[in-house]
Amino acid sequence: MSQNLTVPVKLYCFPFAGAGASFYNGWNDYFGDSVEVVPVQLPGRERLIAEEPYRDLHTAADAFASMIETENGAHPVALFGHCFLGATMAFEVARRLESRGTVELVRLFISAASTPHSTRTYKLSSCADDCFVEEVQNLTGFTHHAFAIPELRELLLPALRADFEMDETYIPASRDSIHASITAMYATEDSFVSQEDVARWQACTSGEFELFEVNGEHMYITHNSHQAKTIIQGTLAKLYKEGALHHE
């Protein structure tokens, strides 16, 4: 991909449940000038820890779609989300951006996530703290080291609970697909979301659909994000080469 683009693609990255924008620190170093990574910060964590977290995914999607419209300018936009919360929020934001028509949305990237229309069989947000943490770890296969420290767990739990509440109470507003093409990634050792689950995202777009395999478990992205970044970079480079994206 050219490193001399006048207007780079803005890649808005939505966090998985409990994560903050800092998870995507350093991603800009990988892409260089061709892509501007914009980590999305949810309230209730990191620099916004004093703010009330979202508990309704549609409310959050409304806010982030408006934010992207306000700050975007002339940049083409791509969205990335990992796991159900990040991917579904990115999808709902994509739906809003397309309906308003003010932003050039070039691609939705989703990672290790079932579709917005899938049935979630878990109900964790009302569990007691110890049970909640244990069940989240059992479900995702991911253990956050901070939960072993009582003071940090007390700070982090409200946002994680709110994220799971968003997940568990989410109902799609419609079954309409988006026009933007979708690039989806599934992990080879994911015991939470299968290849078949990820492949069902094809029904969520009237555009092109690509399915990529990455190595690792469900939370592969926490220790090997290079795989996802390589797929994103290659996909956007292909769009420039084909003329689907243009230099200013």
C-alpha atoms as one frame of an Amber mdcrd trajectory, in Angstrom:
protein
   0.000   0.000   0.000   1.273   3.451  -0.829   2.756   5.333   2.071   2.088
   8.724   0.458  -1.672   8.923   0.556  -3.029  12.432   1.009  -6.113  11.054
   2.742  -5.496   7.791   4.607  -8.252   5.384   5.542  -9.434   5.910   9.095
  -9.707   2.526  10.795 -11.984   2.759  13.833 -11.245  -0.135  16.208 -13.912
  -1.238  18.692 -12.785  -3.082  21.822 -13.918  -6.475  23.038 -15.815  -6.727
  26.330 -13.985  -5.087  29.219 -11.198  -3.655  27.067 -10.260  -0.021  26.543
  -8.889   1.989  23.680  -5.312   1.428  24.870  -5.522  -2.150  23.611  -4.939
  -0.730  20.129  -1.918   1.360  21.127   0.877   0.749  18.660  -1.342  -0.332
  15.773  -0.593   2.893  13.910   3.083   1.942  13.877   2.235  -1.136  11.821
   0.245   0.617   9.104   2.297   3.747   8.635   0.748   6.691   6.787  -1.695
   4.691   4.681  -4.072   3.948   7.548  -4.917   6.046  10.588  -5.970   3.770
  13.450  -8.566   5.371  15.723  -9.160   3.331  18.903 -12.728   3.760  20.151
 -12.934   4.482  23.865 -16.030   3.322  25.697 -16.979   5.159  28.916 -16.353
   3.509  32.264 -12.707   2.576  31.644  -9.246   4.099  31.311  -9.405   7.894
  30.865 -13.224   7.742  30.942 -13.422   5.520  34.013 -15.483   8.077  35.938
 -18.202   8.070  33.260 -21.208   5.767  33.341 -20.690   2.842  30.932 -23.143
   2.084  28.165 -25.624  -0.676  28.910 -27.487  -0.562  25.608 -25.639  -1.360
  22.399 -27.919   0.723  20.193 -27.323   3.791  22.353 -23.576   3.236  22.068
 -23.779   2.744  18.284 -25.775   5.968  17.888 -23.107   7.890  19.789 -20.139
   6.415  17.923 -21.716   6.826  14.490 -22.281  10.504  15.268 -18.712  10.822
  16.554 -17.307   9.365  13.334 -19.445  11.663  11.206 -18.314  14.705  13.193
 -14.574  14.032  13.213 -14.096  12.177   9.960 -13.800  14.891   7.325 -12.968
  13.550   3.844 -11.378  10.292   4.993 -12.737   6.948   3.828 -13.619   4.834
   6.856 -13.163   1.183   7.803 -14.380  -0.446  11.020 -12.870  -3.308  13.042
 -14.331  -5.226  15.960 -13.215  -8.312  17.862 -15.563 -10.759  19.609 -19.321
 -10.327  19.734 -19.404  -6.914  21.417 -16.760  -5.251  19.246 -17.973  -6.800
  15.992 -21.667  -6.172  16.609 -21.064  -2.591  17.688 -18.988  -2.029  14.542
 -21.819  -3.552  12.463 -24.460  -1.334  14.065 -22.272   1.726  13.521 -21.807
   0.671   9.885 -25.578   0.383   9.463 -26.040   3.921  10.813 -23.270   5.441
   8.697 -24.736   3.906   5.559 -28.262   5.074   6.323 -27.057   8.643   6.822
 -24.793   8.617   3.769 -22.302  11.188   5.047 -19.258   8.905   5.341 -17.533
   6.686   2.758 -17.535   3.290   4.482 -15.157   0.992   2.615 -15.007  -2.172
   4.717 -16.135  -3.866   7.916 -13.568  -6.157   9.541 -14.783  -8.603  12.158
 -12.736 -11.027  14.233 -13.754 -14.153  16.177 -17.400 -13.155  16.416 -20.777
 -14.705  15.792 -23.256 -12.613  13.840 -25.601  -9.989  15.296 -28.496 -12.377
  14.640 -26.973 -15.311  16.524 -28.502 -16.624  19.755 -26.484 -16.108  22.900
 -27.070 -18.920  25.387 -25.123 -17.392  28.268 -26.457 -15.042  30.948 -23.608
 -13.781  33.092 -24.194 -10.119  33.868 -26.289 -10.813  36.970 -23.849 -13.329
  38.515 -22.001 -12.584  41.752 -18.496 -11.190  41.206 -16.458 -14.362  41.676
 -18.844 -16.428  39.575 -19.006 -13.739  36.906 -15.229 -13.527  36.499 -14.881
 -17.310  36.430 -17.650 -17.757  33.870 -16.275 -15.030  31.593 -12.897 -16.747
  31.683 -14.480 -20.133  30.980 -16.531 -18.710  28.122 -13.784 -16.786  26.335
 -10.704 -18.707  27.436  -9.106 -15.407  28.439  -7.788 -14.585  31.899  -7.102
 -10.927  32.611  -4.195 -10.683  35.064  -5.709  -7.547  36.642  -8.609  -9.542
  38.089  -6.152 -11.232  40.461  -5.610  -7.850  42.145  -8.659  -6.910  44.274
  -8.275  -3.152  43.811  -8.006  -3.435  40.030 -10.841  -5.934  39.813 -13.097
  -3.506  41.652 -12.267  -0.823  39.075 -12.656  -3.049  36.019 -15.708  -5.129
  36.878 -18.415  -2.461  36.363 -17.381  -1.872  32.745 -17.083  -5.593  32.012
 -20.511  -6.242  33.517 -22.004  -3.387  31.490 -20.443  -4.793  28.310 -21.958
  -8.216  28.927 -25.289  -6.564  29.681 -25.085  -4.853  26.274 -24.302  -8.200
  24.703 -27.025 -10.183  26.462 -29.834  -7.649  25.956 -28.994  -6.759  22.353
 -31.732  -7.289  19.765 -31.045  -6.274  16.136 -33.285  -3.455  14.958 -33.726
  -5.271  11.639 -32.333  -8.165   9.633 -31.201  -5.901   6.804 -27.662  -6.385
   5.545 -25.168  -3.609   4.979 -23.771  -2.658   1.573 -20.143  -2.463   2.695
 -18.087  -5.589   2.116 -17.099  -7.662   5.138 -13.767  -9.307   5.878 -14.131
 -11.895   8.648 -11.526 -13.821  10.625 -11.914 -17.031  12.622  -9.341 -18.596
  14.949  -8.310 -22.216  14.449  -8.523 -23.158  18.151 -11.486 -21.002  19.115
 -13.768 -23.037  21.412 -16.246 -20.137  21.746 -16.916 -19.108  18.131 -16.590
 -21.648  15.324 -15.579 -21.180  11.703 -19.212 -21.812  10.758 -20.359 -19.074
  13.158 -18.008 -16.550  11.575 -18.899 -17.655   8.044 -22.522 -16.641   8.675
 -21.443 -12.996   8.447 -21.753 -13.437   4.683 -25.511 -12.977   5.104 -24.884
  -9.585   6.747 -23.604  -7.898   3.581 -24.846  -7.416   0.043 -21.242  -6.735
  -0.944 -18.146  -8.893  -1.089 -17.410 -11.343   1.731 -13.992 -12.757   2.593
 -13.209 -15.310   5.290  -9.693 -15.675   6.698  -8.164 -18.162   9.110  -5.872
 -17.044  11.927  -3.962 -19.235  14.341  -4.808 -19.365  18.020  -7.679 -19.391
  20.485 -10.626 -17.026  20.783  -8.547 -14.207  22.249  -5.628 -14.708  19.874
  -5.619 -10.970  19.280  -4.281 -10.237  22.776  -0.929 -11.870  22.028  -0.791
 -12.116  18.233  -2.569  -9.130  16.717  -0.106  -9.186  13.801  -2.348 -11.689
  12.010  -5.382  -9.400  12.049  -3.333  -6.353  11.088  -1.804  -8.198   8.136
  -5.254  -9.152   6.835  -6.525  -5.585   7.260  -3.500  -4.098   5.525  -3.674
  -6.568   2.645  -7.390  -5.991   2.134  -7.086  -2.194   2.045  -4.026  -2.406
  -0.237  -6.085  -4.516  -2.642  -8.840  -1.877  -2.662  -6.329   0.810  -3.651
  -4.843  -1.398  -6.338  -8.277  -2.125  -7.799  -9.213   1.531  -7.733 -11.978
   1.130  -5.160 -10.145   3.728  -3.062  -8.605   6.826  -4.546  -5.899   9.281
  -3.612  -7.104  12.797  -3.073
